Amino acid sequence: MACRVRLECIYLIEPLGESEEQRQHKNYVELMLDDQTTPQQLVKYLVGRGITIKRFEIAKPPLNEIFIKVVGKKDE
């Protein structure tokens, strides 16, 4: 199951894979991990590259995103 992660770090990070979605906000980066990438793998990847993590949060999708997924499934 895909996971959404919010991350505040000192350096900008490069996407881990082609299917990963990355949104840059003012004070943090939001990543949508693919089904093959776990939050633990992300932390290991970042720490291994010397990136200092100031905040790490596994986040729930916003309600509008859930609504779109539910409505989209009914139309199919």
C-alpha positions, 0 to 999 in steps of 0.5 A: 500500500502506498504511503504519504510522508511529510519531511522537513530536512536541510537539503533538497532531496532527489526522488527515489523512484519514477513512481514517487510523487514529490511536492515542495511546500514552504517548510517541508517536502511531501512524498507519496511513496510507491508500493515498494518503498517503505518509510524506513527505507526512505529514512535509511536512504536520506541518512545514508546520504548525510541529509539531516532530517528535522521532522519526519511524519507519516501523513494521511491523505487529504479528504479531497484526495480520498473523495476523488478516489472514491468518486472516480471508482464509482464512475468506472 
